[in-house]
């Protein structure tokens, strides 16, 4: 099973464009589809068919923690890039993938790709088939407890940890600045207020015990656990993900040729059998 975080794939392609030229719908489409072709060519023989996992427009984490990924919004406003137009490109491309490509496409309201990938990995943990997650997001390393492997396509490297459980606890303690999640010694709004976080020493990291912790630190530990531990996905969302995984209908491959013709994907059309 080949699980792809499609949002990260799209953002990676956008990042390359933004460095050099004005983002365009046609180039974004070509770059993302070529990535899909490369992943299938490289990994499908060993891991099986591609499953596309997508963020929904809303996230339950933002409802739980209003500062979740808040700084990303601020950065986009300051960037001078026409993000509303880019989001239109992204939504259109994801719709095209869902409607035309012969892969399961999973997207559940309120869920992120993280929730979908984690739920599917846990749900299929007793299935002997190997599982590969294509994403550079280190959050997924906690899923190695189920035997899943992870490949970072941007840095062209495998991600692994000798102890997924230890990795998860340390990740919860340290938080995740990129997602706006402070460490457990710091307040909810530390990044929004542009304050410095309290330091997490090596000694604290190795000796901290959530069971004996008290006060604000204990409260912040469980705040971070809710946001970072992928077993914390709400049960109703997990159930919807499982239902969609079980009942998702895969498109017939015959749609691909007309799709490539319609969007003038001449170069990719020559490799249509690799999709």
Order of alpha helices (4+ residues) and beta strands (2+ residues): beta-alpha-alpha-beta-alpha-alpha-alpha-beta-alpha-beta-beta-beta-alpha-alpha-alpha-alpha-alpha-alpha
